[in-house]
Amino acid sequence: MSVVKRFVAGAVCPRCGEMDTIRVYRNERREYRECVRCDYVDGQNLDGTPEDVAELETRVNKKVELEPAQPLNFVANPGSQRRDH
């Protein structure tokens, strides 16, 4: 039995964010989706039973370490004093 993989129009890859790169296919027990751009693969059981799998790290849930913010002090330019005519 050959596996038929179908593209899903308008689907966006959860990892790379590209549109129209997801295709789906299934076997007797599971349905899969994969991205042809970034090699993302995901699957779910056809009977609806959950899997105990850790959440995939994506561009949305990735933790980014930011440097602490530095305050800015604005000082007036001494050559730009206001002159009233």
Biopython code that builds the backbone (N, CA, C, O; Angstrom):
import numpy as np
from Bio.PDB.StructureBuilder import StructureBuilder

atoms = [
    (1, "MET", "N", (0.849, -1.185, 0.000)),
    (1, "MET", "CA", (0.000, 0.000, 0.000)),
    (1, "MET", "C", (0.889, 1.242, 0.000)),
    (1, "MET", "O", (1.741, 1.389, 0.877)),
    (2, "SER", "N", (0.706, 2.120, -0.953)),
    (2, "SER", "CA", (1.502, 3.345, -1.006)),
    (2, "SER", "C", (0.817, 4.446, -0.202)),
    (2, "SER", "O", (-0.408, 4.489, -0.087)),
    (3, "VAL", "N", (1.632, 5.324, 0.343)),
    (3, "VAL", "CA", (1.124, 6.428, 1.156)),
    (3, "VAL", "C", (0.901, 7.631, 0.250)),
    (3, "VAL", "O", (1.787, 8.025, -0.509)),
    (4, "VAL", "N", (-0.290, 8.209, 0.338)),
    (4, "VAL", "CA", (-0.624, 9.401, -0.439)),
    (4, "VAL", "C", (-0.472, 10.617, 0.476)),
    (4, "VAL", "O", (-1.136, 10.716, 1.507)),
    (5, "LYS", "N", (0.406, 11.535, 0.087)),
    (5, "LYS", "CA", (0.629, 12.759, 0.861)),
    (5, "LYS", "C", (-0.038, 13.908, 0.124)),
    (5, "LYS", "O", (0.199, 14.121, -1.066)),
    (6, "ARG", "N", (-0.892, 14.661, 0.858)),
    (6, "ARG", "CA", (-1.651, 15.758, 0.265)),
    (6, "ARG", "C", (-1.237, 17.079, 0.890)),
    (6, "ARG", "O", (-1.085, 17.160, 2.109)),
    (7, "PHE", "N", (-1.051, 18.109, 0.085)),
    (7, "PHE", "CA", (-0.782, 19.445, 0.606)),
    (7, "PHE", "C", (-2.081, 20.049, 1.117)),
    (7, "PHE", "O", (-3.148, 19.790, 0.561)),
    (8, "VAL", "N", (-1.997, 20.853, 2.175)),
    (8, "VAL", "CA", (-3.154, 21.527, 2.755)),
    (8, "VAL", "C", (-3.054, 23.005, 2.376)),
    (8, "VAL", "O", (-2.146, 23.707, 2.820)),
    (9, "ALA", "N", (-3.988, 23.467, 1.558)),
    (9, "ALA", "CA", (-3.969, 24.848, 1.083)),
    (9, "ALA", "C", (-4.184, 25.818, 2.242)),
    (9, "ALA", "O", (-5.132, 25.672, 3.013)),
    (10, "GLY", "N", (-3.311, 26.796, 2.358)),
    (10, "GLY", "CA", (-3.438, 27.833, 3.376)),
    (10, "GLY", "C", (-2.894, 27.461, 4.736)),
    (10, "GLY", "O", (-2.909, 28.290, 5.646)),
    (11, "ALA", "N", (-2.411, 26.234, 4.905)),
    (11, "ALA", "CA", (-1.873, 25.818, 6.210)),
    (11, "ALA", "C", (-0.517, 26.476, 6.442)),
    (11, "ALA", "O", (0.287, 26.612, 5.520)),
    (12, "VAL", "N", (-0.277, 26.881, 7.690)),
    (12, "VAL", "CA", (0.973, 27.541, 8.071)),
    (12, "VAL", "C", (1.742, 26.609, 8.994)),
    (12, "VAL", "O", (1.178, 26.062, 9.941)),
    (13, "CYS", "N", (3.015, 26.430, 8.721)),
    (13, "CYS", "CA", (3.863, 25.570, 9.539)),
    (13, "CYS", "C", (4.051, 26.203, 10.919)),
    (13, "CYS", "O", (4.400, 27.381, 11.004)),
    (14, "PRO", "N", (3.826, 25.448, 12.004)),
    (14, "PRO", "CA", (3.995, 26.022, 13.339)),
    (14, "PRO", "C", (5.448, 26.284, 13.701)),
    (14, "PRO", "O", (5.712, 27.053, 14.626)),
    (15, "ARG", "N", (6.387, 25.680, 13.017)),
    (15, "ARG", "CA", (7.797, 25.905, 13.339)),
    (15, "ARG", "C", (8.398, 27.063, 12.541)),
    (15, "ARG", "O", (8.964, 27.985, 13.129)),
    (16, "CYS", "N", (8.284, 27.029, 11.221)),
    (16, "CYS", "CA", (8.953, 28.061, 10.404)),
    (16, "CYS", "C", (8.014, 29.177, 9.961)),
    (16, "CYS", "O", (8.488, 30.222, 9.515)),
    (17, "GLY", "N", (6.696, 28.992, 10.068)),
    (17, "GLY", "CA", (5.745, 30.048, 9.735)),
    (17, "GLY", "C", (5.459, 30.205, 8.255)),
    (17, "GLY", "O", (4.773, 31.151, 7.867)),
    (18, "GLU", "N", (5.958, 29.315, 7.420)),
    (18, "GLU", "CA", (5.719, 29.409, 5.982)),
    (18, "GLU", "C", (4.341, 28.842, 5.631)),
    (18, "GLU", "O", (3.900, 27.851, 6.212)),
    (19, "MET", "N", (3.671, 29.486, 4.672)),
    (19, "MET", "CA", (2.352, 29.046, 4.244)),
    (19, "MET", "C", (2.482, 28.087, 3.066)),
    (19, "MET", "O", (3.408, 28.193, 2.263)),
    (20, "ASP", "N", (1.541, 27.151, 2.976)),
    (20, "ASP", "CA", (1.434, 26.185, 1.878)),
    (20, "ASP", "C", (2.637, 25.246, 1.788)),
    (20, "ASP", "O", (3.026, 24.850, 0.689)),
    (21, "THR", "N", (3.231, 24.886, 2.927)),
    (21, "THR", "CA", (4.324, 23.908, 2.933)),
    (21, "THR", "C", (3.963, 22.657, 3.720)),
    (21, "THR", "O", (4.794, 21.758, 3.849)),
    (22, "ILE", "N", (2.734, 22.577, 4.255)),
    (22, "ILE", "CA", (2.305, 21.444, 5.073)),
    (22, "ILE", "C", (1.602, 20.411, 4.198)),
    (22, "ILE", "O", (0.735, 20.746, 3.391)),
    (23, "ARG", "N", (1.990, 19.162, 4.370)),
    (23, "ARG", "CA", (1.268, 18.071, 3.718)),
    (23, "ARG", "C", (0.914, 17.030, 4.776)),
    (23, "ARG", "O", (1.631, 16.870, 5.764)),
    (24, "VAL", "N", (-0.196, 16.323, 4.563)),
    (24, "VAL", "CA", (-0.693, 15.336, 5.522)),
    (24, "VAL", "C", (-0.754, 13.962, 4.853)),
    (24, "VAL", "O", (-0.913, 13.834, 3.639)),
    (25, "TYR", "N", (-0.621, 12.947, 5.701)),
    (25, "TYR", "CA", (-0.771, 11.566, 5.262)),
    (25, "TYR", "C", (-1.127, 10.731, 6.485)),
    (25, "TYR", "O", (-0.975, 11.192, 7.617)),
    (26, "ARG", "N", (-1.603, 9.503, 6.265)),
    (26, "ARG", "CA", (-2.012, 8.656, 7.389)),
    (26, "ARG", "C", (-1.685, 7.206, 7.098)),
    (26, "ARG", "O", (-1.522, 6.782, 5.954)),
    (27, "ASN", "N", (-1.596, 6.451, 8.219)),
    (27, "ASN", "CA", (-1.508, 5.002, 8.126)),
    (27, "ASN", "C", (-2.715, 4.429, 8.873)),
    (27, "ASN", "O", (-3.704, 5.138, 9.056)),
    (28, "GLU", "N", (-2.663, 3.189, 9.301)),
    (28, "GLU", "CA", (-3.825, 2.568, 9.938)),
    (28, "GLU", "C", (-4.156, 3.171, 11.304)),
    (28, "GLU", "O", (-5.321, 3.168, 11.702)),
    (29, "ARG", "N", (-3.174, 3.682, 12.022)),
    (29, "ARG", "CA", (-3.391, 4.151, 13.392)),
    (29, "ARG", "C", (-3.200, 5.653, 13.587)),
    (29, "ARG", "O", (-3.783, 6.223, 14.509)),
    (30, "ARG", "N", (-2.405, 6.307, 12.750)),
    (30, "ARG", "CA", (-2.045, 7.708, 12.999)),
    (30, "ARG", "C", (-2.188, 8.560, 11.740)),
    (30, "ARG", "O", (-2.132, 8.065, 10.615)),
    (31, "GLU", "N", (-2.374, 9.861, 11.974)),
    (31, "GLU", "CA", (-2.355, 10.836, 10.896)),
    (31, "GLU", "C", (-1.174, 11.767, 11.154)),
    (31, "GLU", "O", (-0.948, 12.191, 12.287)),
    (32, "TYR", "N", (-0.430, 12.081, 10.110)),
    (32, "TYR", "CA", (0.778, 12.886, 10.242)),
    (32, "TYR", "C", (0.652, 14.151, 9.413)),
    (32, "TYR", "O", (-0.075, 14.199, 8.421)),
    (33, "ARG", "N", (1.377, 15.172, 9.845)),
    (33, "ARG", "CA", (1.548, 16.371, 9.018)),
    (33, "ARG", "C", (3.030, 16.718, 9.057)),
    (33, "ARG", "O", (3.696, 16.559, 10.080)),
    (34, "GLU", "N", (3.526, 17.190, 7.937)),
    (34, "GLU", "CA", (4.943, 17.517, 7.838)),
    (34, "GLU", "C", (5.126, 18.745, 6.973)),
    (34, "GLU", "O", (4.316, 19.033, 6.091)),
    (35, "CYS", "N", (6.204, 19.463, 7.239)),
    (35, "CYS", "CA", (6.552, 20.655, 6.461)),
    (35, "CYS", "C", (7.677, 20.285, 5.500)),
    (35, "CYS", "O", (8.670, 19.678, 5.901)),
    (36, "VAL", "N", (7.521, 20.647, 4.252)),
    (36, "VAL", "CA", (8.549, 20.343, 3.260)),
    (36, "VAL", "C", (9.683, 21.366, 3.298)),
    (36, "VAL", "O", (10.721, 21.154, 2.671)),
    (37, "ARG", "N", (9.502, 22.467, 4.017)),
    (37, "ARG", "CA", (10.526, 23.491, 4.090)),
    (37, "ARG", "C", (11.494, 23.244, 5.248)),
    (37, "ARG", "O", (12.708, 23.311, 5.055)),
    (38, "CYS", "N", (10.970, 22.956, 6.463)),
    (38, "CYS", "CA", (11.848, 22.869, 7.643)),
    (38, "CYS", "C", (11.886, 21.474, 8.258)),
    (38, "CYS", "O", (12.474, 21.310, 9.327)),
    (39, "ASP", "N", (11.294, 20.473, 7.640)),
    (39, "ASP", "CA", (11.292, 19.088, 8.129)),
    (39, "ASP", "C", (10.548, 18.916, 9.441)),
    (39, "ASP", "O", (10.847, 17.986, 10.189)),
    (40, "TYR", "N", (9.588, 19.782, 9.747)),
    (40, "TYR", "CA", (8.716, 19.624, 10.911)),
    (40, "TYR", "C", (7.803, 18.434, 10.671)),
    (40, "TYR", "O", (7.249, 18.290, 9.581)),
    (41, "VAL", "N", (7.637, 17.569, 11.685)),
    (41, "VAL", "CA", (6.731, 16.416, 11.595)),
    (41, "VAL", "C", (5.926, 16.352, 12.881)),
    (41, "VAL", "O", (6.471, 16.521, 13.971)),
    (42, "ASP", "N", (4.622, 16.107, 12.751)),
    (42, "ASP", "CA", (3.728, 15.992, 13.890)),
    (42, "ASP", "C", (2.723, 14.894, 13.562)),
    (42, "ASP", "O", (2.397, 14.667, 12.397)),
    (43, "GLY", "N", (2.240, 14.219, 14.589)),
    (43, "GLY", "CA", (1.261, 13.164, 14.357)),
    (43, "GLY", "C", (0.247, 13.096, 15.477)),
    (43, "GLY", "O", (0.481, 13.589, 16.580)),
    (44, "GLN", "N", (-0.887, 12.475, 15.177)),
    (44, "GLN", "CA", (-1.910, 12.256, 16.200)),
    (44, "GLN", "C", (-2.593, 10.933, 15.914)),
    (44, "GLN", "O", (-2.685, 10.491, 14.769)),
    (45, "ASN", "N", (-3.066, 10.318, 16.974)),
    (45, "ASN", "CA", (-3.758, 9.048, 16.840)),
    (45, "ASN", "C", (-5.136, 9.270, 16.228)),
    (45, "ASN", "O", (-5.810, 10.247, 16.552)),
    (46, "LEU", "N", (-5.551, 8.377, 15.354)),
    (46, "LEU", "CA", (-6.855, 8.505, 14.709)),
    (46, "LEU", "C", (-8.007, 8.259, 15.670)),
    (46, "LEU", "O", (-9.105, 8.770, 15.452)),
    (47, "ASP", "N", (-7.780, 7.484, 16.735)),
    (47, "ASP", "CA", (-8.852, 7.216, 17.692)),
    (47, "ASP", "C", (-9.000, 8.309, 18.741)),
    (47, "ASP", "O", (-9.869, 8.214, 19.608)),
    (48, "GLY", "N", (-8.176, 9.335, 18.679)),
    (48, "GLY", "CA", (-8.322, 10.475, 19.583)),
    (48, "GLY", "C", (-7.590, 10.353, 20.900)),
    (48, "GLY", "O", (-7.670, 11.261, 21.727)),
    (49, "THR", "N", (-6.874, 9.253, 21.124)),
    (49, "THR", "CA", (-6.140, 9.114, 22.381)),
    (49, "THR", "C", (-4.931, 10.034, 22.374)),
    (49, "THR", "O", (-4.231, 10.136, 21.366)),
    (50, "PRO", "N", (-4.680, 10.710, 23.501)),
    (50, "PRO", "CA", (-3.565, 11.654, 23.545)),
    (50, "PRO", "C", (-2.223, 10.946, 23.681)),
    (50, "PRO", "O", (-2.135, 9.789, 24.090)),
    (51, "GLU", "N", (-1.200, 11.677, 23.326)),
    (51, "GLU", "CA", (0.169, 11.215, 23.501)),
    (51, "GLU", "C", (0.835, 12.088, 24.545)),
    (51, "GLU", "O", (0.527, 13.275, 24.648)),
    (52, "ASP", "N", (1.733, 11.525, 25.312)),
    (52, "ASP", "CA", (2.482, 12.293, 26.302)),
    (52, "ASP", "C", (3.794, 12.737, 25.677)),
    (52, "ASP", "O", (4.841, 12.120, 25.873)),
    (53, "VAL", "N", (3.708, 13.817, 24.925)),
    (53, "VAL", "CA", (4.867, 14.339, 24.224)),
    (53, "VAL", "C", (5.099, 15.770, 24.691)),
    (53, "VAL", "O", (4.153, 16.538, 24.864)),
    (54, "ALA", "N", (6.364, 16.122, 24.892)),
    (54, "ALA", "CA", (6.696, 17.491, 25.294)),
    (54, "ALA", "C", (6.338, 18.463, 24.167)),
    (54, "ALA", "O", (6.363, 18.107, 22.989)),
    (55, "GLU", "N", (6.008, 19.685, 24.552)),
    (55, "GLU", "CA", (5.635, 20.693, 23.568)),
    (55, "GLU", "C", (6.822, 21.021, 22.675)),
    (55, "GLU", "O", (7.943, 21.183, 23.155)),
    (56, "LEU", "N", (6.576, 21.116, 21.399)),
    (56, "LEU", "CA", (7.599, 21.436, 20.421)),
    (56, "LEU", "C", (8.030, 22.887, 20.578)),
    (56, "LEU", "O", (7.186, 23.772, 20.721)),
    (57, "GLU", "N", (9.325, 23.140, 20.553)),
    (57, "GLU", "CA", (9.806, 24.517, 20.632)),
    (57, "GLU", "C", (9.630, 25.174, 19.274)),
    (57, "GLU", "O", (10.150, 24.695, 18.267)),
    (58, "THR", "N", (8.889, 26.281, 19.257)),
    (58, "THR", "CA", (8.630, 27.013, 18.018)),
    (58, "THR", "C", (9.059, 28.454, 18.180)),
    (58, "THR", "O", (9.537, 28.852, 19.242)),
    (59, "ARG", "N", (8.890, 29.233, 17.133)),
    (59, "ARG", "CA", (9.268, 30.645, 17.190)),
    (59, "ARG", "C", (8.366, 31.422, 18.140)),
    (59, "ARG", "O", (8.732, 32.512, 18.580)),
    (60, "VAL", "N", (7.195, 30.882, 18.466)),
    (60, "VAL", "CA", (6.245, 31.569, 19.332)),
    (60, "VAL", "C", (6.538, 31.313, 20.808)),
    (60, "VAL", "O", (6.465, 32.238, 21.617)),
    (61, "ASN", "N", (6.866, 30.080, 21.170)),
    (61, "ASN", "CA", (7.049, 29.765, 22.587)),
    (61, "ASN", "C", (8.515, 29.716, 23.019)),
    (61, "ASN", "O", (8.806, 29.365, 24.162)),
    (62, "LYS", "N", (9.435, 30.061, 22.127)),
    (62, "LYS", "CA", (10.853, 30.047, 22.462)),
    (62, "LYS", "C", (11.158, 31.193, 23.430)),
    (62, "LYS", "O", (10.741, 32.329, 23.205)),
    (63, "LYS", "N", (11.885, 30.889, 24.501)),
    (63, "LYS", "CA", (12.238, 31.910, 25.476)),
    (63, "LYS", "C", (13.480, 32.656, 25.008)),
    (63, "LYS", "O", (14.476, 32.045, 24.622)),
    (64, "VAL", "N", (13.409, 33.968, 25.046)),
    (64, "VAL", "CA", (14.507, 34.818, 24.611)),
    (64, "VAL", "C", (14.996, 35.598, 25.811)),
    (64, "VAL", "O", (14.209, 36.235, 26.512)),
    (65, "GLU", "N", (16.298, 35.547, 26.047)),
    (65, "GLU", "CA", (16.883, 36.303, 27.148)),
    (65, "GLU", "C", (17.152, 37.734, 26.674)),
    (65, "GLU", "O", (17.873, 37.951, 25.700)),
    (66, "LEU", "N", (16.569, 38.691, 27.369)),
    (66, "LEU", "CA", (16.757, 40.094, 27.026)),
    (66, "LEU", "C", (17.678, 40.744, 28.038)),
    (66, "LEU", "O", (17.671, 40.392, 29.218)),
    (67, "GLU", "N", (18.472, 41.698, 27.568)),
    (67, "GLU", "CA", (19.322, 42.452, 28.473)),
    (67, "GLU", "C", (18.458, 43.450, 29.223)),
    (67, "GLU", "O", (17.446, 43.911, 28.694)),
    (68, "PRO", "N", (18.846, 43.793, 30.460)),
    (68, "PRO", "CA", (18.052, 44.776, 31.207)),
    (68, "PRO", "C", (18.035, 46.125, 30.477)),
    (68, "PRO", "O", (19.018, 46.526, 29.854)),
    (69, "ALA", "N", (16.908, 46.799, 30.573)),
    (69, "ALA", "CA", (16.758, 48.089, 29.896)),
    (69, "ALA", "C", (17.583, 49.159, 30.610)),
    (69, "ALA", "O", (17.679, 49.171, 31.837)),
    (70, "GLN", "N", (18.165, 50.043, 29.833)),
    (70, "GLN", "CA", (18.947, 51.146, 30.378)),
    (70, "GLN", "C", (18.153, 52.441, 30.221)),
    (70, "GLN", "O", (17.590, 52.694, 29.155)),
    (71, "PRO", "N", (18.101, 53.269, 31.278)),
    (71, "PRO", "CA", (17.365, 54.534, 31.145)),
    (71, "PRO", "C", (18.115, 55.501, 30.224)),
    (71, "PRO", "O", (19.344, 55.492, 30.153)),
    (72, "LEU", "N", (17.346, 56.328, 29.528)),
    (72, "LEU", "CA", (17.918, 57.348, 28.660)),
    (72, "LEU", "C", (17.711, 58.711, 29.298)),
    (72, "LEU", "O", (16.622, 59.024, 29.778)),
    (73, "ASN", "N", (18.763, 59.517, 29.300)),
    (73, "ASN", "CA", (18.673, 60.888, 29.805)),
    (73, "ASN", "C", (18.799, 61.827, 28.615)),
    (73, "ASN", "O", (19.785, 61.783, 27.879)),
    (74, "PHE", "N", (17.807, 62.666, 28.435)),
    (74, "PHE", "CA", (17.825, 63.632, 27.352)),
    (74, "PHE", "C", (18.306, 64.964, 27.900)),
    (74, "PHE", "O", (17.773, 65.472, 28.886)),
    (75, "VAL", "N", (19.317, 65.524, 27.250)),
    (75, "VAL", "CA", (19.875, 66.805, 27.660)),
    (75, "VAL", "C", (19.631, 67.796, 26.525)),
    (75, "VAL", "O", (19.848, 67.484, 25.354)),
    (76, "ALA", "N", (19.181, 68.978, 26.886)),
    (76, "ALA", "CA", (18.904, 70.000, 25.870)),
    (76, "ALA", "C", (20.199, 70.426, 25.201)),
    (76, "ALA", "O", (21.240, 70.536, 25.848)),
    (77, "ASN", "N", (20.124, 70.660, 23.912)),
    (77, "ASN", "CA", (21.268, 71.153, 23.153)),
    (77, "ASN", "C", (21.489, 72.608, 23.505)),
    (77, "ASN", "O", (20.573, 73.413, 23.339)),
    (78, "PRO", "N", (22.694, 72.989, 23.995)),
    (78, "PRO", "CA", (22.893, 74.382, 24.419)),
    (78, "PRO", "C", (22.765, 75.383, 23.281)),
    (78, "PRO", "O", (22.453, 76.543, 23.551)),
    (79, "GLY", "N", (22.980, 75.018, 22.060)),
    (79, "GLY", "CA", (22.862, 75.945, 20.939)),
    (79, "GLY", "C", (21.441, 76.113, 20.427)),
    (79, "GLY", "O", (21.218, 76.885, 19.495)),
    (80, "SER", "N", (20.504, 75.433, 20.991)),
    (80, "SER", "CA", (19.124, 75.503, 20.493)),
    (80, "SER", "C", (18.192, 76.137, 21.510)),
    (80, "SER", "O", (17.089, 75.644, 21.748)),
    (81, "GLN", "N", (18.641, 77.234, 22.110)),
    (81, "GLN", "CA", (17.779, 77.924, 23.080)),
    (81, "GLN", "C", (16.661, 78.630, 22.330)),
    (81, "GLN", "O", (16.860, 79.129, 21.223)),
    (82, "ARG", "N", (15.503, 78.668, 22.932)),
    (82, "ARG", "CA", (14.344, 79.263, 22.293)),
    (82, "ARG", "C", (14.465, 80.786, 22.318)),
    (82, "ARG", "O", (14.772, 81.380, 23.352)),
    (83, "ARG", "N", (14.226, 81.390, 21.196)),
    (83, "ARG", "CA", (14.261, 82.854, 21.087)),
    (83, "ARG", "C", (12.875, 83.361, 20.724)),
    (83, "ARG", "O", (12.263, 82.896, 19.762)),
    (84, "ASP", "N", (12.396, 84.299, 21.488)),
    (84, "ASP", "CA", (11.124, 84.916, 21.178)),
    (84, "ASP", "C", (11.395, 86.202, 20.392)),
    (84, "ASP", "O", (12.235, 87.008, 20.791)),
    (85, "HIS", "N", (10.705, 86.389, 19.307)),
    (85, "HIS", "CA", (10.889, 87.602, 18.472)),
    (85, "HIS", "C", (9.893, 88.636, 18.835)),
    (85, "HIS", "O", (9.887, 89.719, 18.249)),
]
sb = StructureBuilder()
sb.init_structure("model")
sb.init_model(0)
sb.init_chain("A")
sb.init_seg("    ")
for serial, (resi, resn, name, xyz) in enumerate(atoms, 1):
    if name == "N":
        sb.init_residue(resn, " ", resi, " ")
    sb.init_atom(name, np.array(xyz, "f"), 0.0, 1.0, " ", f" {name:<3s}", serial, name[0])
structure = sb.get_structure()
